[in-house]
Amino acid sequence: MSNARAQGSLFEDVACAYLAAKGYQVIGRNLVFLRKELDIVALDGDTVVFVEVKGRKSSEFGTPAEAVDHRKQAGIVRAATAYLEQTDMWDRQSRFDVITIVVSDGNEYRIDHIKDAFGA
């Protein structure tokens, strides 16, 4: 596993633990639809939440949230639409969240959860 892949997996582990602590039920990770990856799919009550996770060791080259640009959002929306169709969850409410994680000194994580970060 590459270092970047391992770091991404670690950030997703942290995000899943955060979501679970907030009462979300994680129902999928790293799901690929239409050659686009959904980092985390979770339930917040009856709402299907598609969570994009972005992490950085610093904000030197921009914030993690800035990496979720319009192009990235469009790919997530297409993959989420395919997911909803294939899992027969089309009739449920859904939303797109972004969780950003920045590693600070001492390997502590600063987590920001942006609910309803973008629309379909």
Biopython code that builds the backbone (N, CA, C, O; Angstrom):
import numpy as np
from Bio.PDB.StructureBuilder import StructureBuilder

atoms = [
    (1, "MET", "N", (0.857, -1.175, 0.000)),
    (1, "MET", "CA", (0.000, 0.000, 0.000)),
    (1, "MET", "C", (0.901, 1.236, 0.000)),
    (1, "MET", "O", (1.850, 1.312, 0.780)),
    (2, "SER", "N", (0.610, 2.186, -0.858)),
    (2, "SER", "CA", (1.422, 3.389, -0.920)),
    (2, "SER", "C", (1.202, 4.233, 0.331)),
    (2, "SER", "O", (0.203, 4.087, 1.035)),
    (3, "ASN", "N", (2.158, 5.113, 0.585)),
    (3, "ASN", "CA", (2.070, 5.977, 1.757)),
    (3, "ASN", "C", (0.837, 6.882, 1.676)),
    (3, "ASN", "O", (0.144, 7.075, 2.675)),
    (4, "ALA", "N", (0.566, 7.430, 0.501)),
    (4, "ALA", "CA", (-0.605, 8.294, 0.335)),
    (4, "ALA", "C", (-1.884, 7.504, 0.542)),
    (4, "ALA", "O", (-2.831, 8.007, 1.146)),
    (5, "ARG", "N", (-1.927, 6.273, 0.049)),
    (5, "ARG", "CA", (-3.102, 5.409, 0.211)),
    (5, "ARG", "C", (-3.315, 5.071, 1.682)),
    (5, "ARG", "O", (-4.441, 5.086, 2.178)),
    (6, "ALA", "N", (-2.208, 4.764, 2.376)),
    (6, "ALA", "CA", (-2.286, 4.451, 3.803)),
    (6, "ALA", "C", (-2.766, 5.667, 4.593)),
    (6, "ALA", "O", (-3.581, 5.531, 5.505)),
    (7, "GLN", "N", (-2.266, 6.846, 4.250)),
    (7, "GLN", "CA", (-2.683, 8.079, 4.925)),
    (7, "GLN", "C", (-4.164, 8.333, 4.677)),
    (7, "GLN", "O", (-4.893, 8.711, 5.594)),
    (8, "GLY", "N", (-4.614, 8.126, 3.438)),
    (8, "GLY", "CA", (-6.031, 8.304, 3.113)),
    (8, "GLY", "C", (-6.909, 7.341, 3.886)),
    (8, "GLY", "O", (-7.983, 7.715, 4.358)),
    (9, "SER", "N", (-6.459, 6.109, 4.017)),
    (9, "SER", "CA", (-7.202, 5.111, 4.779)),
    (9, "SER", "C", (-7.275, 5.500, 6.254)),
    (9, "SER", "O", (-8.308, 5.321, 6.898)),
    (10, "LEU", "N", (-6.184, 6.027, 6.778)),
    (10, "LEU", "CA", (-6.174, 6.483, 8.168)),
    (10, "LEU", "C", (-7.167, 7.628, 8.364)),
    (10, "LEU", "O", (-7.915, 7.632, 9.342)),
    (11, "PHE", "N", (-7.183, 8.594, 7.453)),
    (11, "PHE", "CA", (-8.126, 9.701, 7.548)),
    (11, "PHE", "C", (-9.573, 9.183, 7.498)),
    (11, "PHE", "O", (-10.437, 9.674, 8.225)),
    (12, "GLU", "N", (-9.826, 8.205, 6.650)),
    (12, "GLU", "CA", (-11.177, 7.633, 6.577)),
    (12, "GLU", "C", (-11.535, 6.893, 7.856)),
    (12, "GLU", "O", (-12.686, 6.939, 8.290)),
    (13, "ASP", "N", (-10.569, 6.208, 8.469)),
    (13, "ASP", "CA", (-10.808, 5.553, 9.760)),
    (13, "ASP", "C", (-11.208, 6.586, 10.812)),
    (13, "ASP", "O", (-12.155, 6.378, 11.570)),
    (14, "VAL", "N", (-10.480, 7.696, 10.851)),
    (14, "VAL", "CA", (-10.772, 8.767, 11.807)),
    (14, "VAL", "C", (-12.169, 9.327, 11.540)),
    (14, "VAL", "O", (-12.936, 9.554, 12.476)),
    (15, "ALA", "N", (-12.500, 9.546, 10.279)),
    (15, "ALA", "CA", (-13.818, 10.084, 9.920)),
    (15, "ALA", "C", (-14.934, 9.113, 10.309)),
    (15, "ALA", "O", (-15.975, 9.540, 10.809)),
    (16, "CYS", "N", (-14.731, 7.828, 10.087)),
    (16, "CYS", "CA", (-15.742, 6.827, 10.464)),
    (16, "CYS", "C", (-15.964, 6.810, 11.972)),
    (16, "CYS", "O", (-17.102, 6.733, 12.435)),
    (17, "ALA", "N", (-14.883, 6.880, 12.731)),
    (17, "ALA", "CA", (-14.999, 6.909, 14.194)),
    (17, "ALA", "C", (-15.743, 8.160, 14.646)),
    (17, "ALA", "O", (-16.571, 8.104, 15.556)),
    (18, "TYR", "N", (-15.443, 9.286, 14.008)),
    (18, "TYR", "CA", (-16.126, 10.543, 14.319)),
    (18, "TYR", "C", (-17.624, 10.413, 14.039)),
    (18, "TYR", "O", (-18.451, 10.778, 14.875)),
    (19, "LEU", "N", (-17.965, 9.892, 12.861)),
    (19, "LEU", "CA", (-19.376, 9.743, 12.488)),
    (19, "LEU", "C", (-20.107, 8.802, 13.440)),
    (19, "LEU", "O", (-21.228, 9.088, 13.860)),
    (20, "ALA", "N", (-19.476, 7.687, 13.779)),
    (20, "ALA", "CA", (-20.094, 6.730, 14.701)),
    (20, "ALA", "C", (-20.364, 7.384, 16.052)),
    (20, "ALA", "O", (-21.412, 7.154, 16.656)),
    (21, "ALA", "N", (-19.424, 8.194, 16.525)),
    (21, "ALA", "CA", (-19.597, 8.884, 17.803)),
    (21, "ALA", "C", (-20.750, 9.891, 17.746)),
    (21, "ALA", "O", (-21.347, 10.218, 18.772)),
    (22, "LYS", "N", (-21.056, 10.379, 16.543)),
    (22, "LYS", "CA", (-22.161, 11.327, 16.357)),
    (22, "LYS", "C", (-23.488, 10.625, 16.069)),
    (22, "LYS", "O", (-24.504, 11.282, 15.841)),
    (23, "GLY", "N", (-23.479, 9.288, 16.082)),
    (23, "GLY", "CA", (-24.714, 8.538, 15.895)),
    (23, "GLY", "C", (-25.012, 8.103, 14.470)),
    (23, "GLY", "O", (-26.089, 7.567, 14.206)),
    (24, "TYR", "N", (-24.092, 8.318, 13.554)),
    (24, "TYR", "CA", (-24.269, 7.871, 12.175)),
    (24, "TYR", "C", (-23.993, 6.369, 12.105)),
    (24, "TYR", "O", (-23.252, 5.817, 12.918)),
    (25, "GLN", "N", (-24.604, 5.731, 11.123)),
    (25, "GLN", "CA", (-24.319, 4.318, 10.855)),
    (25, "GLN", "C", (-23.586, 4.246, 9.518)),
    (25, "GLN", "O", (-24.164, 4.536, 8.470)),
    (26, "VAL", "N", (-22.327, 3.862, 9.558)),
    (26, "VAL", "CA", (-21.545, 3.733, 8.327)),
    (26, "VAL", "C", (-21.971, 2.445, 7.635)),
    (26, "VAL", "O", (-21.905, 1.364, 8.221)),
    (27, "ILE", "N", (-22.414, 2.570, 6.372)),
    (27, "ILE", "CA", (-22.888, 1.391, 5.637)),
    (27, "ILE", "C", (-21.989, 1.038, 4.456)),
    (27, "ILE", "O", (-22.198, 0.012, 3.809)),
    (28, "GLY", "N", (-20.997, 1.870, 4.168)),
    (28, "GLY", "CA", (-20.077, 1.554, 3.075)),
    (28, "GLY", "C", (-18.871, 2.464, 3.070)),
    (28, "GLY", "O", (-18.933, 3.621, 3.485)),
    (29, "ARG", "N", (-17.764, 1.907, 2.585)),
    (29, "ARG", "CA", (-16.517, 2.670, 2.444)),
    (29, "ARG", "C", (-15.857, 2.302, 1.125)),
    (29, "ARG", "O", (-15.889, 1.150, 0.692)),
    (30, "ASN", "N", (-15.263, 3.296, 0.504)),
    (30, "ASN", "CA", (-14.497, 3.097, -0.722)),
    (30, "ASN", "C", (-15.285, 2.339, -1.780)),
    (30, "ASN", "O", (-14.791, 1.381, -2.374)),
    (31, "LEU", "N", (-16.504, 2.777, -2.004)),
    (31, "LEU", "CA", (-17.373, 2.148, -2.994)),
    (31, "LEU", "C", (-17.171, 2.828, -4.341)),
    (31, "LEU", "O", (-17.135, 4.056, -4.419)),
    (32, "VAL", "N", (-17.042, 2.048, -5.384)),
    (32, "VAL", "CA", (-16.782, 2.596, -6.713)),
    (32, "VAL", "C", (-18.020, 2.410, -7.591)),
    (32, "VAL", "O", (-18.525, 1.300, -7.763)),
    (33, "PHE", "N", (-18.486, 3.516, -8.132)),
    (33, "PHE", "CA", (-19.603, 3.534, -9.070)),
    (33, "PHE", "C", (-19.226, 4.470, -10.203)),
    (33, "PHE", "O", (-18.796, 5.600, -9.973)),
    (34, "LEU", "N", (-19.390, 3.994, -11.420)),
    (34, "LEU", "CA", (-19.053, 4.783, -12.612)),
    (34, "LEU", "C", (-17.609, 5.294, -12.547)),
    (34, "LEU", "O", (-17.320, 6.422, -12.947)),
    (35, "ARG", "N", (-16.714, 4.453, -12.041)),
    (35, "ARG", "CA", (-15.282, 4.743, -11.914)),
    (35, "ARG", "C", (-14.981, 5.922, -10.984)),
    (35, "ARG", "O", (-13.902, 6.512, -11.051)),
    (36, "LYS", "N", (-15.922, 6.256, -10.134)),
    (36, "LYS", "CA", (-15.728, 7.299, -9.122)),
    (36, "LYS", "C", (-15.908, 6.669, -7.753)),
    (36, "LYS", "O", (-16.774, 5.815, -7.567)),
    (37, "GLU", "N", (-15.094, 7.088, -6.795)),
    (37, "GLU", "CA", (-15.138, 6.480, -5.475)),
    (37, "GLU", "C", (-15.955, 7.324, -4.500)),
    (37, "GLU", "O", (-15.836, 8.548, -4.450)),
    (38, "LEU", "N", (-16.782, 6.633, -3.734)),
    (38, "LEU", "CA", (-17.482, 7.246, -2.613)),
    (38, "LEU", "C", (-16.699, 6.851, -1.364)),
    (38, "LEU", "O", (-16.615, 5.669, -1.033)),
    (39, "ASP", "N", (-16.127, 7.832, -0.672)),
    (39, "ASP", "CA", (-15.289, 7.522, 0.484)),
    (39, "ASP", "C", (-16.087, 6.815, 1.576)),
    (39, "ASP", "O", (-15.714, 5.731, 2.025)),
    (40, "ILE", "N", (-17.184, 7.436, 1.997)),
    (40, "ILE", "CA", (-18.020, 6.869, 3.058)),
    (40, "ILE", "C", (-19.484, 7.094, 2.694)),
    (40, "ILE", "O", (-19.873, 8.174, 2.250)),
    (41, "VAL", "N", (-20.279, 6.058, 2.892)),
    (41, "VAL", "CA", (-21.735, 6.181, 2.804)),
    (41, "VAL", "C", (-22.259, 5.843, 4.189)),
    (41, "VAL", "O", (-21.925, 4.801, 4.754)),
    (42, "ALA", "N", (-23.081, 6.732, 4.730)),
    (42, "ALA", "CA", (-23.586, 6.546, 6.090)),
    (42, "ALA", "C", (-25.058, 6.923, 6.150)),
    (42, "ALA", "O", (-25.592, 7.585, 5.260)),
    (43, "LEU", "N", (-25.687, 6.485, 7.214)),
    (43, "LEU", "CA", (-27.063, 6.880, 7.486)),
    (43, "LEU", "C", (-27.072, 7.823, 8.678)),
    (43, "LEU", "O", (-26.485, 7.536, 9.721)),
    (44, "ASP", "N", (-27.743, 8.943, 8.506)),
    (44, "ASP", "CA", (-28.005, 9.893, 9.587)),
    (44, "ASP", "C", (-29.504, 9.851, 9.778)),
    (44, "ASP", "O", (-30.239, 10.611, 9.147)),
    (45, "GLY", "N", (-29.960, 8.962, 10.648)),
    (45, "GLY", "CA", (-31.396, 8.682, 10.728)),
    (45, "GLY", "C", (-31.790, 7.959, 9.455)),
    (45, "GLY", "O", (-31.230, 6.911, 9.136)),
    (46, "ASP", "N", (-32.757, 8.515, 8.720)),
    (46, "ASP", "CA", (-33.189, 7.931, 7.449)),
    (46, "ASP", "C", (-32.491, 8.538, 6.243)),
    (46, "ASP", "O", (-32.724, 8.112, 5.112)),
    (47, "THR", "N", (-31.641, 9.524, 6.471)),
    (47, "THR", "CA", (-30.957, 10.224, 5.382)),
    (47, "THR", "C", (-29.675, 9.498, 4.996)),
    (47, "THR", "O", (-28.852, 9.167, 5.849)),
    (48, "VAL", "N", (-29.517, 9.256, 3.695)),
    (48, "VAL", "CA", (-28.284, 8.677, 3.171)),
    (48, "VAL", "C", (-27.291, 9.827, 2.989)),
    (48, "VAL", "O", (-27.572, 10.810, 2.304)),
    (49, "VAL", "N", (-26.126, 9.679, 3.619)),
    (49, "VAL", "CA", (-25.119, 10.735, 3.576)),
    (49, "VAL", "C", (-23.880, 10.215, 2.854)),
    (49, "VAL", "O", (-23.299, 9.197, 3.232)),
    (50, "PHE", "N", (-23.495, 10.930, 1.816)),
    (50, "PHE", "CA", (-22.277, 10.625, 1.072)),
    (50, "PHE", "C", (-21.196, 11.569, 1.598)),
    (50, "PHE", "O", (-21.298, 12.789, 1.467)),
    (51, "VAL", "N", (-20.164, 10.981, 2.192)),
    (51, "VAL", "CA", (-19.145, 11.773, 2.869)),
    (51, "VAL", "C", (-17.830, 11.698, 2.107)),
    (51, "VAL", "O", (-17.266, 10.620, 1.918)),
    (52, "GLU", "N", (-17.359, 12.839, 1.681)),
    (52, "GLU", "CA", (-16.037, 12.949, 1.071)),
    (52, "GLU", "C", (-15.054, 13.325, 2.175)),
    (52, "GLU", "O", (-15.279, 14.287, 2.909)),
    (53, "VAL", "N", (-13.979, 12.578, 2.292)),
    (53, "VAL", "CA", (-12.982, 12.809, 3.338)),
    (53, "VAL", "C", (-11.722, 13.371, 2.690)),
    (53, "VAL", "O", (-11.187, 12.801, 1.740)),
    (54, "LYS", "N", (-11.263, 14.491, 3.218)),
    (54, "LYS", "CA", (-10.018, 15.089, 2.746)),
    (54, "LYS", "C", (-9.151, 15.413, 3.940)),
    (54, "LYS", "O", (-9.597, 16.064, 4.885)),
    (55, "GLY", "N", (-7.935, 14.968, 3.901)),
    (55, "GLY", "CA", (-7.019, 15.216, 4.994)),
    (55, "GLY", "C", (-5.699, 15.783, 4.498)),
    (55, "GLY", "O", (-5.300, 15.575, 3.352)),
    (56, "ARG", "N", (-5.044, 16.494, 5.378)),
    (56, "ARG", "CA", (-3.743, 17.084, 5.073)),
    (56, "ARG", "C", (-2.877, 17.035, 6.324)),
    (56, "ARG", "O", (-3.377, 17.034, 7.449)),
    (57, "LYS", "N", (-1.595, 16.996, 6.108)),
    (57, "LYS", "CA", (-0.662, 17.095, 7.230)),
    (57, "LYS", "C", (-0.464, 18.547, 7.633)),
    (57, "LYS", "O", (-0.004, 18.830, 8.740)),
    (58, "SER", "N", (-0.809, 19.467, 6.741)),
    (58, "SER", "CA", (-0.768, 20.897, 7.043)),
    (58, "SER", "C", (-1.664, 21.604, 6.023)),
    (58, "SER", "O", (-2.130, 21.000, 5.057)),
    (59, "SER", "N", (-1.888, 22.880, 6.258)),
    (59, "SER", "CA", (-2.677, 23.676, 5.313)),
    (59, "SER", "C", (-1.768, 24.515, 4.418)),
    (59, "SER", "O", (-2.221, 25.473, 3.792)),
    (60, "GLU", "N", (-0.498, 24.156, 4.358)),
    (60, "GLU", "CA", (0.491, 24.907, 3.597)),
    (60, "GLU", "C", (0.101, 25.056, 2.125)),
    (60, "GLU", "O", (0.346, 26.097, 1.514)),
    (61, "PHE", "N", (-0.504, 24.012, 1.564)),
    (61, "PHE", "CA", (-0.866, 24.046, 0.149)),
    (61, "PHE", "C", (-2.376, 24.169, -0.042)),
    (61, "PHE", "O", (-2.918, 23.701, -1.043)),
    (62, "GLY", "N", (-3.046, 24.791, 0.909)),
    (62, "GLY", "CA", (-4.481, 24.978, 0.833)),
    (62, "GLY", "C", (-5.202, 24.074, 1.817)),
    (62, "GLY", "O", (-4.642, 23.103, 2.326)),
    (63, "THR", "N", (-6.434, 24.411, 2.068)),
    (63, "THR", "CA", (-7.214, 23.623, 3.010)),
    (63, "THR", "C", (-7.718, 22.358, 2.330)),
    (63, "THR", "O", (-7.848, 22.315, 1.106)),
    (64, "PRO", "N", (-7.999, 21.338, 3.114)),
    (64, "PRO", "CA", (-8.543, 20.116, 2.515)),
    (64, "PRO", "C", (-9.868, 20.371, 1.785)),
    (64, "PRO", "O", (-10.130, 19.763, 0.748)),
    (65, "ALA", "N", (-10.686, 21.253, 2.316)),
    (65, "ALA", "CA", (-11.990, 21.524, 1.697)),
    (65, "ALA", "C", (-11.834, 22.103, 0.290)),
    (65, "ALA", "O", (-12.678, 21.864, -0.574)),
    (66, "GLU", "N", (-10.776, 22.853, 0.057)),
    (66, "GLU", "CA", (-10.551, 23.438, -1.265)),
    (66, "GLU", "C", (-10.322, 22.373, -2.329)),
    (66, "GLU", "O", (-10.513, 22.631, -3.517)),
    (67, "ALA", "N", (-9.916, 21.183, -1.913)),
    (67, "ALA", "CA", (-9.672, 20.097, -2.865)),
    (67, "ALA", "C", (-10.973, 19.481, -3.378)),
    (67, "ALA", "O", (-10.959, 18.728, -4.352)),
    (68, "VAL", "N", (-12.086, 19.792, -2.737)),
    (68, "VAL", "CA", (-13.383, 19.265, -3.188)),
    (68, "VAL", "C", (-14.015, 20.323, -4.096)),
    (68, "VAL", "O", (-14.988, 20.989, -3.741)),
    (69, "ASP", "N", (-13.421, 20.445, -5.276)),
    (69, "ASP", "CA", (-13.869, 21.457, -6.232)),
    (69, "ASP", "C", (-15.101, 20.978, -7.009)),
    (69, "ASP", "O", (-15.599, 19.875, -6.783)),
    (70, "HIS", "N", (-15.577, 21.810, -7.910)),
    (70, "HIS", "CA", (-16.797, 21.488, -8.670)),
    (70, "HIS", "C", (-16.658, 20.192, -9.464)),
    (70, "HIS", "O", (-17.613, 19.423, -9.574)),
    (71, "ARG", "N", (-15.498, 19.957, -10.003)),
    (71, "ARG", "CA", (-15.277, 18.731, -10.782)),
    (71, "ARG", "C", (-15.381, 17.495, -9.883)),
    (71, "ARG", "O", (-16.014, 16.504, -10.245)),
    (72, "LYS", "N", (-14.755, 17.570, -8.717)),
    (72, "LYS", "CA", (-14.810, 16.471, -7.756)),
    (72, "LYS", "C", (-16.254, 16.258, -7.289)),
    (72, "LYS", "O", (-16.717, 15.122, -7.179)),
    (73, "GLN", "N", (-16.947, 17.345, -7.018)),
    (73, "GLN", "CA", (-18.348, 17.272, -6.584)),
    (73, "GLN", "C", (-19.214, 16.596, -7.640)),
    (73, "GLN", "O", (-20.061, 15.767, -7.308)),
    (74, "ALA", "N", (-19.010, 16.940, -8.895)),
    (74, "ALA", "CA", (-19.805, 16.349, -9.979)),
    (74, "ALA", "C", (-19.595, 14.841, -10.042)),
    (74, "ALA", "O", (-20.549, 14.091, -10.250)),
    (75, "GLY", "N", (-18.355, 14.391, -9.865)),
    (75, "GLY", "CA", (-18.077, 12.956, -9.863)),
    (75, "GLY", "C", (-18.741, 12.247, -8.700)),
    (75, "GLY", "O", (-19.264, 11.143, -8.857)),
    (76, "ILE", "N", (-18.725, 12.873, -7.534)),
    (76, "ILE", "CA", (-19.369, 12.290, -6.355)),
    (76, "ILE", "C", (-20.876, 12.203, -6.573)),
    (76, "ILE", "O", (-21.491, 11.195, -6.226)),
    (77, "VAL", "N", (-21.468, 13.231, -7.134)),
    (77, "VAL", "CA", (-22.914, 13.225, -7.397)),
    (77, "VAL", "C", (-23.276, 12.108, -8.371)),
    (77, "VAL", "O", (-24.269, 11.412, -8.161)),
    (78, "ARG", "N", (-22.495, 11.924, -9.429)),
    (78, "ARG", "CA", (-22.774, 10.851, -10.397)),
    (78, "ARG", "C", (-22.677, 9.485, -9.724)),
    (78, "ARG", "O", (-23.538, 8.627, -9.921)),
    (79, "ALA", "N", (-21.629, 9.286, -8.934)),
    (79, "ALA", "CA", (-21.453, 8.000, -8.246)),
    (79, "ALA", "C", (-22.574, 7.776, -7.232)),
    (79, "ALA", "O", (-23.080, 6.661, -7.107)),
    (80, "ALA", "N", (-22.960, 8.811, -6.520)),
    (80, "ALA", "CA", (-24.030, 8.695, -5.526)),
    (80, "ALA", "C", (-25.361, 8.357, -6.187)),
    (80, "ALA", "O", (-26.137, 7.560, -5.660)),
    (81, "THR", "N", (-25.619, 8.959, -7.331)),
    (81, "THR", "CA", (-26.850, 8.667, -8.069)),
    (81, "THR", "C", (-26.881, 7.197, -8.466)),
    (81, "THR", "O", (-27.906, 6.533, -8.313)),
    (82, "ALA", "N", (-25.771, 6.689, -8.970)),
    (82, "ALA", "CA", (-25.686, 5.272, -9.334)),
    (82, "ALA", "C", (-25.860, 4.390, -8.107)),
    (82, "ALA", "O", (-26.535, 3.363, -8.171)),
    (83, "TYR", "N", (-25.256, 4.782, -6.991)),
    (83, "TYR", "CA", (-25.386, 4.019, -5.751)),
    (83, "TYR", "C", (-26.859, 3.939, -5.326)),
    (83, "TYR", "O", (-27.358, 2.859, -5.010)),
    (84, "LEU", "N", (-27.541, 5.072, -5.320)),
    (84, "LEU", "CA", (-28.948, 5.101, -4.900)),
    (84, "LEU", "C", (-29.812, 4.229, -5.803)),
    (84, "LEU", "O", (-30.712, 3.533, -5.330)),
    (85, "GLU", "N", (-29.536, 4.271, -7.096)),
    (85, "GLU", "CA", (-30.301, 3.443, -8.036)),
    (85, "GLU", "C", (-30.028, 1.961, -7.819)),
    (85, "GLU", "O", (-30.964, 1.162, -7.800)),
    (86, "GLN", "N", (-28.776, 1.582, -7.657)),
    (86, "GLN", "CA", (-28.408, 0.168, -7.543)),
    (86, "GLN", "C", (-28.788, -0.443, -6.197)),
    (86, "GLN", "O", (-28.960, -1.658, -6.096)),
    (87, "THR", "N", (-28.919, 0.384, -5.166)),
    (87, "THR", "CA", (-29.265, -0.137, -3.842)),
    (87, "THR", "C", (-30.740, 0.061, -3.526)),
    (87, "THR", "O", (-31.188, -0.234, -2.418)),
    (88, "ASP", "N", (-31.488, 0.556, -4.493)),
    (88, "ASP", "CA", (-32.925, 0.795, -4.320)),
    (88, "ASP", "C", (-33.211, 1.724, -3.139)),
    (88, "ASP", "O", (-34.178, 1.535, -2.401)),
    (89, "MET", "N", (-32.352, 2.725, -2.978)),
    (89, "MET", "CA", (-32.541, 3.726, -1.922)),
    (89, "MET", "C", (-32.923, 5.081, -2.517)),
    (89, "MET", "O", (-32.814, 6.118, -1.863)),
    (90, "TRP", "N", (-33.367, 5.046, -3.752)),
    (90, "TRP", "CA", (-33.654, 6.271, -4.495)),
    (90, "TRP", "C", (-34.695, 7.153, -3.807)),
    (90, "TRP", "O", (-34.661, 8.375, -3.943)),
    (91, "ASP", "N", (-35.624, 6.532, -3.065)),
    (91, "ASP", "CA", (-36.710, 7.284, -2.449)),
    (91, "ASP", "C", (-36.301, 7.951, -1.124)),
    (91, "ASP", "O", (-37.096, 8.684, -0.535)),
    (92, "ARG", "N", (-35.095, 7.707, -0.662)),
    (92, "ARG", "CA", (-34.637, 8.303, 0.597)),
    (92, "ARG", "C", (-34.033, 9.689, 0.374)),
    (92, "ARG", "O", (-33.521, 9.997, -0.703)),
    (93, "GLN", "N", (-34.104, 10.499, 1.395)),
    (93, "GLN", "CA", (-33.409, 11.780, 1.352)),
    (93, "GLN", "C", (-31.910, 11.502, 1.359)),
    (93, "GLN", "O", (-31.458, 10.519, 1.948)),
    (94, "SER", "N", (-31.155, 12.352, 0.716)),
    (94, "SER", "CA", (-29.709, 12.196, 0.716)),
    (94, "SER", "C", (-29.056, 13.566, 0.780)),
    (94, "SER", "O", (-29.671, 14.590, 0.481)),
    (95, "ARG", "N", (-27.797, 13.550, 1.178)),
    (95, "ARG", "CA", (-27.037, 14.808, 1.199)),
    (95, "ARG", "C", (-25.553, 14.482, 1.037)),
    (95, "ARG", "O", (-25.126, 13.332, 1.132)),
    (96, "PHE", "N", (-24.793, 15.537, 0.789)),
    (96, "PHE", "CA", (-23.356, 15.416, 0.568)),
    (96, "PHE", "C", (-22.622, 16.216, 1.637)),
    (96, "PHE", "O", (-22.764, 17.436, 1.730)),
    (97, "ASP", "N", (-21.838, 15.510, 2.439)),
    (97, "ASP", "CA", (-21.034, 16.132, 3.484)),
    (97, "ASP", "C", (-19.560, 16.020, 3.125)),
    (97, "ASP", "O", (-19.157, 15.163, 2.339)),
    (98, "VAL", "N", (-18.777, 16.893, 3.709)),
    (98, "VAL", "CA", (-17.323, 16.822, 3.585)),
    (98, "VAL", "C", (-16.743, 16.836, 4.995)),
    (98, "VAL", "O", (-17.100, 17.680, 5.816)),
    (99, "ILE", "N", (-15.861, 15.909, 5.259)),
    (99, "ILE", "CA", (-15.119, 15.914, 6.513)),
    (99, "ILE", "C", (-13.667, 16.208, 6.170)),
    (99, "ILE", "O", (-13.044, 15.502, 5.376)),
    (100, "THR", "N", (-13.136, 17.272, 6.787)),
    (100, "THR", "CA", (-11.736, 17.616, 6.589)),
    (100, "THR", "C", (-10.974, 17.311, 7.871)),
    (100, "THR", "O", (-11.473, 17.503, 8.980)),
    (101, "ILE", "N", (-9.770, 16.839, 7.685)),
    (101, "ILE", "CA", (-8.920, 16.480, 8.811)),
    (101, "ILE", "C", (-7.536, 17.069, 8.564)),
    (101, "ILE", "O", (-6.932, 16.853, 7.513)),
    (102, "VAL", "N", (-7.049, 17.811, 9.542)),
    (102, "VAL", "CA", (-5.689, 18.348, 9.483)),
    (102, "VAL", "C", (-4.943, 17.806, 10.686)),
    (102, "VAL", "O", (-5.409, 17.913, 11.821)),
    (103, "VAL", "N", (-3.791, 17.228, 10.431)),
    (103, "VAL", "CA", (-2.958, 16.683, 11.498)),
    (103, "VAL", "C", (-2.120, 17.821, 12.065)),
    (103, "VAL", "O", (-1.402, 18.506, 11.336)),
    (104, "SER", "N", (-2.224, 18.009, 13.375)),
    (104, "SER", "CA", (-1.439, 19.057, 14.018)),
    (104, "SER", "C", (-0.234, 18.436, 14.717)),
    (104, "SER", "O", (-0.026, 17.224, 14.670)),
    (105, "ASP", "N", (0.540, 19.277, 15.355)),
    (105, "ASP", "CA", (1.700, 18.781, 16.105)),
    (105, "ASP", "C", (1.245, 17.753, 17.127)),
    (105, "ASP", "O", (0.184, 17.901, 17.733)),
    (106, "GLY", "N", (2.028, 16.734, 17.316)),
    (106, "GLY", "CA", (1.681, 15.697, 18.272)),
    (106, "GLY", "C", (0.690, 14.697, 17.716)),
    (106, "GLY", "O", (0.102, 13.918, 18.466)),
    (107, "ASN", "N", (0.498, 14.713, 16.390)),
    (107, "ASN", "CA", (-0.420, 13.777, 15.728)),
    (107, "ASN", "C", (-1.853, 13.868, 16.232)),
    (107, "ASN", "O", (-2.561, 12.862, 16.270)),
    (108, "GLU", "N", (-2.288, 15.063, 16.618)),
    (108, "GLU", "CA", (-3.686, 15.279, 16.962)),
    (108, "GLU", "C", (-4.415, 15.708, 15.697)),
    (108, "GLU", "O", (-3.841, 16.346, 14.814)),
    (109, "TYR", "N", (-5.689, 15.345, 15.629)),
    (109, "TYR", "CA", (-6.478, 15.634, 14.438)),
    (109, "TYR", "C", (-7.469, 16.765, 14.707)),
    (109, "TYR", "O", (-8.171, 16.767, 15.718)),
    (110, "ARG", "N", (-7.512, 17.725, 13.781)),
    (110, "ARG", "CA", (-8.560, 18.741, 13.816)),
    (110, "ARG", "C", (-9.573, 18.340, 12.747)),
    (110, "ARG", "O", (-9.259, 18.293, 11.557)),
    (111, "ILE", "N", (-10.779, 18.056, 13.191)),
    (111, "ILE", "CA", (-11.824, 17.561, 12.292)),
    (111, "ILE", "C", (-12.874, 18.643, 12.109)),
    (111, "ILE", "O", (-13.372, 19.212, 13.080)),
    (112, "ASP", "N", (-13.205, 18.920, 10.860)),
    (112, "ASP", "CA", (-14.319, 19.809, 10.530)),
    (112, "ASP", "C", (-15.307, 19.022, 9.705)),
    (112, "ASP", "O", (-14.940, 18.394, 8.712)),
    (113, "HIS", "N", (-16.567, 19.053, 10.115)),
    (113, "HIS", "CA", (-17.630, 18.348, 9.416)),
    (113, "HIS", "C", (-18.535, 19.391, 8.774)),
    (113, "HIS", "O", (-19.231, 20.141, 9.458)),
    (114, "ILE", "N", (-18.511, 19.420, 7.461)),
    (114, "ILE", "CA", (-19.329, 20.364, 6.707)),
    (114, "ILE", "C", (-20.551, 19.600, 6.208)),
    (114, "ILE", "O", (-20.475, 18.865, 5.223)),
    (115, "LYS", "N", (-21.681, 19.779, 6.898)),
    (115, "LYS", "CA", (-22.912, 19.116, 6.499)),
    (115, "LYS", "C", (-23.514, 19.822, 5.298)),
    (115, "LYS", "O", (-23.453, 21.046, 5.179)),
    (116, "ASP", "N", (-24.093, 19.032, 4.416)),
    (116, "ASP", "CA", (-24.744, 19.574, 3.216)),
    (116, "ASP", "C", (-23.800, 20.533, 2.482)),
    (116, "ASP", "O", (-24.177, 21.647, 2.117)),
    (117, "ALA", "N", (-22.573, 20.069, 2.279)),
    (117, "ALA", "CA", (-21.506, 20.879, 1.706)),
    (117, "ALA", "C", (-21.779, 21.323, 0.278)),
    (117, "ALA", "O", (-21.356, 22.400, -0.143)),
    (118, "PHE", "N", (-22.491, 20.482, -0.462)),
    (118, "PHE", "CA", (-22.857, 20.834, -1.836)),
    (118, "PHE", "C", (-24.101, 20.061, -2.227)),
    (118, "PHE", "O", (-24.469, 19.087, -1.570)),
    (119, "GLY", "N", (-24.742, 20.493, -3.287)),
    (119, "GLY", "CA", (-25.972, 19.864, -3.723)),
    (119, "GLY", "C", (-25.802, 19.100, -5.018)),
    (119, "GLY", "O", (-24.776, 19.183, -5.694)),
    (120, "ALA", "N", (-26.835, 18.360, -5.337)),
    (120, "ALA", "CA", (-26.816, 17.567, -6.575)),
    (120, "ALA", "C", (-27.285, 18.385, -7.746)),
    (120, "ALA", "O", (-27.335, 17.883, -8.869)),
]
sb = StructureBuilder()
sb.init_structure("model")
sb.init_model(0)
sb.init_chain("A")
sb.init_seg("    ")
for serial, (resi, resn, name, xyz) in enumerate(atoms, 1):
    if name == "N":
        sb.init_residue(resn, " ", resi, " ")
    sb.init_atom(name, np.array(xyz, "f"), 0.0, 1.0, " ", f" {name:<3s}", serial, name[0])
structure = sb.get_structure()
